[in-house]
Amino acid sequence: MVLSEDEVMQALKSVIDPEIGINIVDLGLVYGLDIKEHYVKVTMTLTTPGCPMHDSLTAWAEKSLRALDPETEVSINLVWNPRWSPEKMSDWAKSELGY
């Protein structure tokens, strides 16, 4: 099964940064997707390299994607470059957070 980009992004929207209360897609933390048959690689970052939720957020992202297709191999590639900034957020997230 090949998951669509929309399916993957919708699943990732279920991953909420607990400190901010906004999902990782609208926060602009998802930098890229590589989707193939039975394989999804998500390149993402966090709001800060010292984020205490590092393991929880990446595990939650992986779990949300495995729920779409348990046979799909999921890889989360956590990067720090380019550095995240509030400008990467969706208009909705900026509005929610008062930007």
Secondary structure, 3 states (H helix, E strand, C coil): CCCCHHHHHHHHCCCEECCCCEECCCCCCEEEEEEECCEEEEEECCCCCCCCCHHHHHHHHHHHHHCCCCCCEEEEEECCCCCCCHHHCCHHHHHHCCC
